[in-house]
Amino acid sequence: MKNSHLLYGLCCKVGFLFFVLLAGLSPTWAAPLEPESMDSFNVESLLDDDGVVTISLKDVVLQALEHNLDITVSRQSRDVRVTDILFEQAKFDPTVEMSARYDRSIVPLNRPVFGFGGVTQGAEPDNFDQNDTQASLGLTQKLYSGGTYDMALDTNRNSVAGSSSFLFNPGYTANFLVNFTQPLLRDFGAKVNQTAIHIAQNSVQVEHYTFVREVLEVIAEVEQAYWELVFARENESVFREALTAAKELLASNRAKVKAGVMADVEVLQAKTGVANRVEQILVAQKAVRDQEDQLRQLISPTEEELRQTLVLVPLDRPAQDRDASLWGHAVDAALQHRPEILQAKTNIESSTLNTSLAKNKLLPRLEFQGSVGLSGLGKEVGDTLDRTRSTDFYNLGAGMVLSYPLGNRSAQSQYRRRQLEADQAKSTLQNVRRQVIVDSKEAVRRVKTDLKRMATTRIARKLAERQRAAEQERLNLGLSTTRQVLEFQRDEAIARVNALRAIVDYNQSLANLNRMTVATLDKYAISLR
């Protein structure tokens, strides 16, 4: 035992001489990295910042949703689809048509016309001077039943210059005519004729689900970045405390060397530990700034804000309690609310509508056509309208038209295509549901695993603290070395980082589970209309 202590003392002295020689041979450019300089080294001097800004998770999420370009594009795509609904609905809007026309003609006559005019041998031909003024008002509309109607009121004023045998000169005529066409087989019914409107509405709904999915993805990305920043800052704090412990060890070793109870090499070893801790802090500080930029990129819409070096300090603390509210029904909630599933269901509905429409096209075209009209004639406008309303002069007509393309191959091919598209949409829904089930189960397992990791890493951290304290006590009794104490300090720091990593992972897993079950929107009270 005595020989072992003598051998240990000899090794310490040789090591001390080696470090002294190495320090003496070091070039001048390495001086700032000497362990002695670490006593007064300030890690904050390497960082530039414009100030400190505190941020909460909810504020960051809302800012990201407000400024995120992907969400803006998705919202615009949805709004574009809304115009398709109006376009399809406008096909059933009535159309008003008004027209007016004036004509005058002067033609030579070679024979009397209606007892007017005539020619004499050797004379010039007479003129037939006629003035005609027409005005009309019409209304046309397509009905949801598939039929169409048009109503027209035509008025005319006709006058002939000179004497004539006309009953009225000038004379006024009026004609009111209504035409109606109604399909009875193909294109019959409101369901068929509103198919395009329903499909346009479904397209808007599909874009809305895409928008919801984009919102969930952005929120999840923000949450992941926020908790990574929390981890980076807490990680830096761990290494700062490790630096404090290393400095305390250095101060203790110096006091013992001064008291003559410890070799000088232990002070050099402690200084090396301080230098290593400073390096770890610098790396941790870079990670903090990197995470700040990642988060800033998600919430900042301008390049000027991205150039800022504001220190972002998270206010929210990571949760460490057991939250099993979503575990039991996570799969059912995901199957009910996931936008991918709702989107696939909407696509099936659209495919079904297209199939029904294509099936209707297989029918022959059978149309009912009818018309009714009233006429009037008079010397004055009032007389003409009175005679028109009297129904003394009218016309009626009705008929049926049947047409069918031989073979009807075009309609049959379209119907078969719509059937295949409907089957494909159903298969897509099945695949999406299966993937959602797998993802939901994985999300729950991830939460449970991280919850267990928090418990195990917490125990490992406490054990590491006890081991470090025990080794420190052994050093105080002269039974250990500075190197061993530094190793246990390092192990303690690693255990604390692992415990912190498990806590952050647990919060990220909870965020992922909320995304899978679409509980994120309720969590932040976000309503998407």
C-alpha positions as CSV (number, residue, x, y, z in Angstrom):
1,M,0.0,0.0,0.0
2,K,2.8,2.4,0.8
3,N,4.6,1.6,-2.4
4,S,1.5,2.3,-4.4
5,H,1.3,5.8,-2.8
6,L,4.9,6.4,-3.6
7,L,4.3,5.4,-7.2
8,Y,1.3,7.6,-7.4
9,G,3.3,10.6,-6.1
10,L,6.1,9.9,-8.6
11,C,3.6,9.8,-11.5
12,C,2.0,13.1,-10.4
13,K,5.4,14.8,-10.3
14,V,6.3,13.5,-13.8
15,G,3.0,14.6,-15.1
16,F,3.5,18.1,-13.6
17,L,6.9,18.4,-15.2
18,F,5.4,17.3,-18.6
19,F,2.7,20.0,-18.4
20,V,5.2,22.6,-17.4
21,L,7.4,21.7,-20.4
22,L,4.5,21.6,-22.7
23,A,3.3,25.0,-21.6
24,G,6.8,26.4,-22.1
25,L,7.0,25.1,-25.6
26,S,3.6,26.3,-26.6
27,P,3.6,29.0,-29.4
28,T,2.4,32.5,-28.7
29,W,-0.8,32.2,-30.8
30,A,-2.1,29.5,-28.4
31,A,-1.9,31.8,-25.4
32,P,-5.6,32.7,-25.3
33,L,-6.4,29.0,-24.9
34,E,-4.1,28.4,-21.9
35,P,-5.9,27.1,-18.9
36,E,-4.7,30.1,-16.8
37,S,-6.8,32.4,-19.1
38,M,-10.0,30.6,-18.2
39,D,-10.1,32.1,-14.8
40,S,-11.2,35.4,-16.2
41,F,-12.8,34.2,-19.4
42,N,-16.2,35.6,-20.1
43,V,-18.3,33.5,-22.5
44,E,-20.9,36.3,-22.9
45,S,-18.3,38.4,-24.6
46,L,-18.5,36.2,-27.7
47,L,-22.2,36.9,-28.3
48,D,-23.8,40.0,-29.8
49,D,-27.5,40.7,-29.3
50,D,-30.0,43.5,-29.6
51,G,-31.9,42.7,-26.4
52,V,-34.1,40.1,-24.9
53,V,-37.7,39.1,-25.9
54,T,-39.8,36.7,-24.0
55,I,-42.2,34.5,-26.0
56,S,-45.0,32.2,-25.1
57,L,-45.8,29.1,-27.1
58,K,-49.3,30.3,-28.0
59,D,-48.1,33.7,-29.2
60,V,-45.5,32.0,-31.4
61,V,-48.2,29.7,-32.8
62,L,-50.5,32.5,-33.6
63,Q,-47.8,34.6,-35.2
64,A,-46.7,31.7,-37.4
65,L,-50.3,31.1,-38.5
66,E,-50.6,34.8,-39.4
67,H,-47.4,35.1,-41.4
68,N,-46.6,31.6,-42.7
69,L,-46.5,31.7,-46.5
70,D,-47.6,28.1,-47.0
71,I,-50.8,28.7,-45.1
72,T,-51.4,31.9,-47.1
73,V,-51.1,29.9,-50.4
74,S,-53.3,27.2,-49.0
75,R,-56.0,29.7,-47.9
76,Q,-55.8,31.3,-51.4
77,S,-56.3,28.0,-53.1
78,R,-59.4,27.4,-51.0
79,D,-60.8,30.8,-51.9
80,V,-60.2,30.1,-55.6
81,R,-62.3,27.0,-55.3
82,V,-65.1,29.1,-53.8
83,T,-65.4,31.0,-57.1
84,D,-66.1,27.6,-58.8
85,I,-69.3,27.2,-56.8
86,L,-70.5,30.7,-57.9
87,F,-69.6,29.8,-61.4
88,E,-71.7,26.6,-61.4
89,Q,-74.6,28.3,-59.6
90,A,-74.6,31.2,-62.1
91,K,-75.6,28.7,-64.9
92,F,-79.1,28.8,-63.4
93,D,-79.3,32.6,-63.2
94,P,-81.9,34.2,-65.5
95,T,-80.7,36.2,-68.5
96,V,-82.4,39.4,-69.6
97,E,-82.1,40.6,-73.2
98,M,-83.3,43.9,-74.7
99,S,-83.0,45.1,-78.2
100,A,-84.1,47.9,-80.4
101,R,-83.8,48.5,-84.1
102,Y,-84.9,51.1,-86.7
103,D,-85.1,50.4,-90.4
104,R,-86.2,52.5,-93.4
105,S,-86.4,51.3,-96.9
106,I,-87.4,53.1,-100.1
107,V,-87.8,50.7,-103.0
108,P,-89.1,51.3,-106.6
109,L,-92.4,49.7,-107.5
110,N,-93.1,48.1,-110.9
111,R,-96.6,47.1,-109.9
112,P,-99.1,48.1,-107.2
113,V,-98.6,46.7,-103.8
114,F,-101.8,46.2,-101.8
115,G,-103.5,48.7,-103.9
116,F,-100.8,51.3,-103.4
117,G,-98.7,52.9,-106.2
118,G,-98.4,51.8,-109.7
119,V,-96.6,52.8,-112.9
120,T,-97.7,54.6,-116.0
121,Q,-96.1,53.8,-119.4
122,G,-93.2,56.1,-120.0
123,A,-93.3,57.4,-116.4
124,E,-90.8,56.9,-113.5
125,P,-91.4,54.1,-111.0
126,D,-93.2,55.0,-107.8
127,N,-91.4,54.7,-104.4
128,F,-92.4,52.4,-101.6
129,D,-91.2,54.3,-98.5
130,Q,-91.5,52.2,-95.4
131,N,-90.4,52.9,-91.8
132,D,-90.0,50.1,-89.3
133,T,-89.2,50.4,-85.6
134,Q,-88.7,47.2,-83.5
135,A,-88.2,46.8,-79.7
136,S,-88.0,43.5,-77.8
137,L,-87.6,42.3,-74.2
138,G,-86.7,38.7,-73.4
139,L,-86.0,36.5,-70.4
140,T,-84.2,33.1,-70.5
141,Q,-83.4,30.8,-67.6
142,K,-82.2,27.2,-67.0
143,L,-84.1,25.4,-64.3
144,Y,-82.8,23.0,-61.7
145,S,-85.2,20.4,-63.2
146,G,-83.1,20.5,-66.4
147,G,-85.7,22.4,-68.4
148,T,-85.3,25.9,-70.0
149,Y,-87.8,28.6,-70.7
150,D,-87.6,31.8,-72.6
151,M,-90.1,34.6,-72.7
152,A,-90.1,37.4,-75.2
153,L,-92.2,40.5,-75.9
154,D,-91.7,42.0,-79.3
155,T,-93.2,45.3,-80.4
156,N,-93.2,46.9,-83.8
157,R,-94.2,50.2,-85.4
158,N,-94.6,50.2,-89.1
159,S,-95.5,53.1,-91.4
160,V,-95.7,53.6,-95.1
161,A,-95.4,57.0,-96.7
162,G,-98.3,58.1,-98.8
163,S,-101.8,56.7,-99.1
164,S,-102.3,53.0,-98.7
165,S,-104.9,50.4,-98.2
166,F,-103.5,49.3,-94.8
167,L,-105.9,49.1,-91.9
168,F,-103.6,51.0,-89.6
169,N,-100.9,53.3,-91.0
170,P,-98.8,53.6,-88.9
171,G,-99.6,50.3,-87.3
172,Y,-98.5,48.8,-84.0
173,T,-98.0,45.1,-83.4
174,A,-97.1,43.2,-80.3
175,N,-96.2,39.5,-79.8
176,F,-95.7,37.8,-76.5
177,L,-94.2,34.3,-76.8
178,V,-93.2,31.7,-74.2
179,N,-91.2,28.6,-75.1
180,F,-90.5,25.8,-72.6
181,T,-88.3,22.7,-73.0
182,Q,-88.1,19.9,-70.3
183,P,-86.0,16.7,-70.5
184,L,-87.9,13.7,-69.3
185,L,-85.1,11.1,-69.2
186,R,-81.5,12.3,-69.7
187,D,-80.7,15.4,-67.7
188,F,-83.9,15.2,-65.8
189,G,-84.2,16.3,-62.1
190,A,-82.6,18.6,-59.7
191,K,-80.1,16.0,-58.4
192,V,-78.6,15.5,-61.9
193,N,-78.5,19.2,-62.8
194,Q,-77.0,20.3,-59.5
195,T,-74.2,17.7,-59.6
196,A,-71.6,20.3,-60.8
197,I,-72.5,22.6,-57.9
198,H,-72.1,19.8,-55.3
199,I,-68.8,18.8,-56.8
200,A,-67.6,22.4,-56.7
201,Q,-68.7,22.5,-53.0
202,N,-66.8,19.3,-52.4
203,S,-63.7,20.7,-54.0
204,V,-63.9,23.7,-51.7
205,Q,-64.2,21.3,-48.8
206,V,-61.2,19.3,-50.0
207,E,-59.1,22.4,-50.1
208,H,-60.4,23.3,-46.7
209,Y,-59.1,20.0,-45.3
210,T,-55.8,20.6,-47.1
211,F,-55.8,24.0,-45.3
212,V,-56.5,22.4,-42.0
213,R,-53.7,19.9,-42.5
214,E,-51.3,22.7,-43.4
215,V,-52.3,24.6,-40.2
216,L,-51.7,21.5,-38.1
217,E,-48.3,20.9,-39.8
218,V,-47.2,24.5,-39.1
219,I,-48.4,24.4,-35.5
220,A,-46.5,21.1,-35.0
221,E,-43.4,22.5,-36.6
222,V,-43.6,25.6,-34.3
223,E,-44.1,23.5,-31.2
224,Q,-41.1,21.3,-32.1
225,A,-38.9,24.3,-32.7
226,Y,-40.1,26.0,-29.5
227,W,-39.3,23.0,-27.3
228,E,-36.0,22.6,-29.1
229,L,-35.2,26.1,-28.0
230,V,-36.2,25.3,-24.5
231,F,-33.9,22.3,-24.6
232,A,-31.0,24.4,-26.0
233,R,-31.4,27.0,-23.3
234,E,-31.7,24.5,-20.5
235,N,-28.7,22.5,-22.0
236,E,-26.7,25.7,-21.8
237,S,-27.7,26.2,-18.2
238,V,-26.5,22.6,-17.4
239,F,-23.1,23.3,-18.8
240,R,-22.9,26.7,-17.0
241,E,-23.5,24.9,-13.7
242,A,-20.9,22.3,-14.8
243,L,-18.5,25.2,-15.4
244,T,-19.3,26.6,-11.9
245,A,-18.6,23.2,-10.4
246,A,-15.3,22.9,-12.3
247,K,-14.3,26.4,-11.1
248,E,-15.1,25.5,-7.5
249,L,-13.0,22.3,-7.9
250,L,-10.1,24.4,-9.3
251,A,-10.4,26.8,-6.3
252,S,-10.4,23.9,-3.9
253,N,-7.4,22.3,-5.5
254,R,-5.5,25.6,-5.4
255,A,-6.2,25.9,-1.7
256,K,-5.0,22.3,-1.1
257,V,-1.8,22.9,-3.2
258,K,-1.1,26.0,-1.2
259,A,-1.6,24.0,2.0
260,G,0.8,21.4,0.7
261,V,-1.7,18.5,0.7
262,M,-2.1,18.2,-3.0
263,A,0.2,18.0,-6.0
264,D,0.3,20.9,-8.5
265,V,-0.7,18.6,-11.4
266,E,-4.2,18.4,-9.9
267,V,-4.5,22.2,-10.4
268,L,-3.6,21.8,-14.1
269,Q,-6.1,19.0,-14.4
270,A,-8.8,21.2,-12.8
271,K,-7.9,24.0,-15.2
272,T,-8.3,21.6,-18.1
273,G,-11.7,20.7,-16.8
274,V,-12.6,24.4,-16.7
275,A,-11.5,24.9,-20.3
276,N,-13.5,21.9,-21.5
277,R,-16.6,23.3,-19.8
278,V,-16.1,26.6,-21.5
279,E,-16.0,24.9,-24.8
280,Q,-19.2,23.1,-24.1
281,I,-20.9,26.3,-23.2
282,L,-19.8,27.9,-26.4
283,V,-21.2,25.0,-28.4
284,A,-24.4,25.2,-26.4
285,Q,-24.7,28.9,-27.0
286,K,-24.4,28.3,-30.8
287,A,-27.1,25.7,-30.6
288,V,-29.3,28.3,-28.8
289,R,-28.8,30.9,-31.5
290,D,-29.4,28.3,-34.2
291,Q,-32.7,27.3,-32.6
292,E,-33.7,31.0,-32.2
293,D,-33.2,31.5,-35.9
294,Q,-35.2,28.4,-36.6
295,L,-38.1,29.7,-34.5
296,R,-37.7,33.2,-35.8
297,Q,-38.0,31.9,-39.4
298,L,-41.3,30.4,-38.6
299,I,-42.8,33.5,-37.1
300,S,-41.1,36.4,-38.9
301,P,-42.4,37.5,-42.3
302,T,-39.6,39.9,-43.3
303,E,-35.9,39.6,-44.0
304,E,-35.3,42.6,-41.7
305,E,-36.7,40.7,-38.7
306,L,-34.7,37.6,-39.6
307,R,-31.5,39.8,-39.5
308,Q,-32.2,40.7,-35.8
309,T,-30.2,39.1,-33.0
310,L,-32.8,39.4,-30.3
311,V,-32.5,36.8,-27.6
312,L,-35.6,34.7,-27.5
313,V,-36.5,33.5,-24.0
314,P,-39.4,30.9,-23.9
315,L,-41.9,31.5,-21.1
316,D,-43.7,28.1,-21.2
317,R,-42.2,25.3,-19.2
318,P,-42.3,21.7,-20.5
319,A,-45.0,19.5,-19.0
320,Q,-43.9,16.6,-16.9
321,D,-47.2,15.2,-15.7
322,R,-48.9,12.2,-17.0
323,D,-51.6,13.2,-19.6
324,A,-53.5,10.1,-20.6
325,S,-56.7,11.8,-21.7
326,L,-56.0,11.0,-25.4
327,W,-54.4,7.6,-25.1
328,G,-57.4,5.4,-24.9
329,H,-59.4,6.9,-27.9
330,A,-56.5,8.4,-29.9
331,V,-57.2,6.1,-32.8
332,D,-60.9,6.7,-32.8
333,A,-60.4,10.5,-32.6
334,A,-57.9,10.4,-35.4
335,L,-60.2,8.4,-37.6
336,Q,-63.0,10.9,-36.9
337,H,-61.1,14.1,-37.3
338,R,-58.0,13.7,-39.4
339,P,-58.3,16.0,-42.5
340,E,-56.8,13.3,-44.7
341,I,-59.7,10.9,-43.9
342,L,-62.3,13.7,-44.3
343,Q,-60.7,14.7,-47.6
344,A,-60.8,11.1,-48.9
345,K,-64.5,10.8,-47.9
346,T,-65.3,14.0,-49.7
347,N,-63.5,12.6,-52.8
348,I,-65.7,9.5,-52.6
349,E,-68.8,11.6,-52.5
350,S,-67.7,13.5,-55.5
351,S,-66.9,10.3,-57.4
352,T,-70.3,9.0,-56.5
353,L,-71.9,12.1,-57.9
354,N,-69.9,11.8,-61.1
355,T,-70.9,8.2,-61.4
356,S,-74.6,9.0,-61.0
357,L,-74.3,11.8,-63.6
358,A,-72.5,9.5,-66.0
359,K,-75.2,6.8,-65.5
360,N,-77.9,9.3,-66.4
361,K,-76.1,10.1,-69.6
362,L,-76.8,6.5,-70.7
363,L,-80.5,7.3,-71.0
364,P,-82.1,8.4,-74.3
365,R,-82.8,12.1,-74.7
366,L,-86.6,12.6,-74.5
367,E,-87.8,16.2,-74.3
368,F,-91.1,17.9,-74.0
369,Q,-91.4,21.1,-76.1
370,G,-94.2,23.6,-75.8
371,S,-95.0,27.2,-76.7
372,V,-97.8,29.7,-76.2
373,G,-98.1,33.1,-77.7
374,L,-100.4,36.2,-77.8
375,S,-100.6,38.8,-80.5
376,G,-102.1,42.2,-80.9
377,L,-102.5,44.9,-83.6
378,G,-103.7,48.5,-83.3
379,K,-103.4,52.1,-84.4
380,E,-102.0,53.1,-81.0
381,V,-99.7,51.3,-78.6
382,G,-102.5,51.1,-76.0
383,D,-104.9,49.5,-78.4
384,T,-102.2,46.9,-79.4
385,L,-101.5,45.9,-75.8
386,D,-105.2,45.7,-75.0
387,R,-105.8,43.3,-77.9
388,T,-102.8,41.3,-76.8
389,R,-104.1,40.9,-73.3
390,S,-107.6,40.0,-74.6
391,T,-106.3,36.6,-75.8
392,D,-108.3,36.9,-78.9
393,F,-105.2,36.3,-81.0
394,Y,-103.0,33.4,-79.8
395,N,-101.0,30.4,-80.8
396,L,-100.3,27.1,-79.0
397,G,-97.9,24.3,-79.7
398,A,-96.5,21.2,-78.0
399,G,-94.5,18.1,-78.9
400,M,-92.0,15.5,-77.9
401,V,-88.5,14.9,-79.3
402,L,-86.7,11.6,-78.8
403,S,-83.0,11.1,-79.7
404,Y,-80.5,8.4,-78.9
405,P,-77.0,7.9,-80.4
406,L,-76.6,4.4,-81.8
407,G,-74.2,2.4,-79.6
408,N,-73.9,5.3,-77.1
409,R,-70.3,4.4,-76.7
410,S,-69.2,7.8,-75.5
411,A,-71.6,7.7,-72.5
412,Q,-70.7,4.1,-71.7
413,S,-67.0,4.8,-71.7
414,Q,-67.5,7.7,-69.4
415,Y,-69.7,5.7,-67.0
416,R,-67.1,3.0,-66.8
417,R,-64.4,5.5,-66.1
418,R,-66.4,7.1,-63.3
419,Q,-67.0,3.7,-61.8
420,L,-63.2,3.0,-61.8
421,E,-62.6,6.4,-60.2
422,A,-65.1,5.7,-57.5
423,D,-63.5,2.4,-56.7
424,Q,-60.1,4.1,-56.6
425,A,-61.4,6.7,-54.2
426,K,-62.7,4.0,-51.9
427,S,-59.3,2.2,-52.0
428,T,-57.6,5.5,-51.2
429,L,-59.8,6.0,-48.1
430,Q,-59.0,2.5,-46.9
431,N,-55.2,3.1,-47.3
432,V,-55.5,6.5,-45.5
433,R,-57.4,5.0,-42.6
434,R,-54.9,2.2,-42.2
435,Q,-52.0,4.7,-42.2
436,V,-53.8,7.0,-39.7
437,I,-54.3,4.0,-37.4
438,V,-50.6,3.1,-37.6
439,D,-49.5,6.7,-37.0
440,S,-51.9,7.1,-34.1
441,K,-50.7,4.0,-32.4
442,E,-47.1,5.0,-32.9
443,A,-47.8,8.5,-31.5
444,V,-49.3,6.9,-28.4
445,R,-46.4,4.6,-28.0
446,R,-44.0,7.5,-28.4
447,V,-45.7,9.4,-25.6
448,K,-45.7,6.4,-23.3
449,T,-42.1,5.7,-24.1
450,D,-41.0,9.2,-23.4
451,L,-43.0,9.2,-20.1
452,K,-41.0,6.2,-19.0
453,R,-37.8,7.8,-20.2
454,M,-38.5,10.8,-18.0
455,A,-38.8,8.5,-15.0
456,T,-35.6,6.5,-15.8
457,T,-33.5,9.5,-16.7
458,R,-34.7,11.3,-13.5
459,I,-33.4,8.3,-11.5
460,A,-30.1,8.2,-13.5
461,R,-29.7,12.0,-12.9
462,K,-30.1,11.5,-9.1
463,L,-27.7,8.6,-9.1
464,A,-25.1,10.6,-11.0
465,E,-25.4,13.5,-8.6
466,R,-24.8,11.1,-5.7
467,Q,-21.9,9.5,-7.4
468,R,-20.3,12.9,-8.1
469,A,-20.9,14.0,-4.5
470,A,-19.3,10.8,-3.2
471,E,-16.3,11.1,-5.5
472,Q,-15.9,14.7,-4.4
473,E,-15.8,13.5,-0.8
474,R,-13.3,10.9,-1.7
475,L,-11.1,13.6,-3.3
476,N,-11.4,15.6,-0.1
477,L,-10.1,12.6,1.8
478,G,-7.3,12.1,-0.7
479,L,-8.7,8.8,-2.0
480,S,-9.5,10.1,-5.5
481,T,-8.1,12.3,-8.2
482,T,-9.2,15.5,-9.9
483,R,-9.6,13.6,-13.2
484,Q,-12.0,11.2,-11.7
485,V,-14.1,14.0,-10.1
486,L,-14.2,15.8,-13.5
487,E,-15.4,12.6,-15.1
488,F,-18.2,12.2,-12.6
489,Q,-19.1,15.9,-13.1
490,R,-19.2,15.2,-16.8
491,D,-21.4,12.1,-16.2
492,E,-23.7,14.2,-14.0
493,A,-24.0,16.8,-16.7
494,I,-24.8,14.1,-19.3
495,A,-27.4,12.6,-17.0
496,R,-29.0,16.0,-16.5
497,V,-29.0,16.6,-20.3
498,N,-30.5,13.2,-20.9
499,A,-33.3,13.9,-18.3
500,L,-33.9,17.2,-20.0
501,R,-34.0,15.6,-23.4
502,A,-36.6,13.1,-22.2
503,I,-38.8,15.9,-20.8
504,V,-38.6,17.9,-24.1
505,D,-39.2,14.7,-26.2
506,Y,-42.3,14.0,-24.0
507,N,-43.7,17.4,-24.8
508,Q,-42.9,17.1,-28.5
509,S,-44.6,13.7,-28.4
510,L,-47.7,15.2,-26.8
511,A,-47.7,17.8,-29.5
512,N,-47.5,15.1,-32.2
513,L,-50.3,13.2,-30.6
514,N,-52.5,16.4,-30.5
515,R,-51.7,16.8,-34.2
516,M,-52.7,13.3,-35.0
517,T,-56.0,13.6,-33.1
518,V,-56.6,17.2,-34.3
519,A,-56.8,18.3,-30.7
520,T,-54.3,21.1,-31.5
521,L,-57.0,23.4,-32.7
522,D,-58.9,23.1,-29.4
523,K,-55.7,23.5,-27.4
524,Y,-55.1,26.9,-28.9
525,A,-58.8,27.8,-29.4
526,I,-58.3,28.1,-33.1
527,S,-61.4,28.2,-35.3
528,L,-61.0,27.6,-39.1
529,R,-64.0,28.7,-41.1
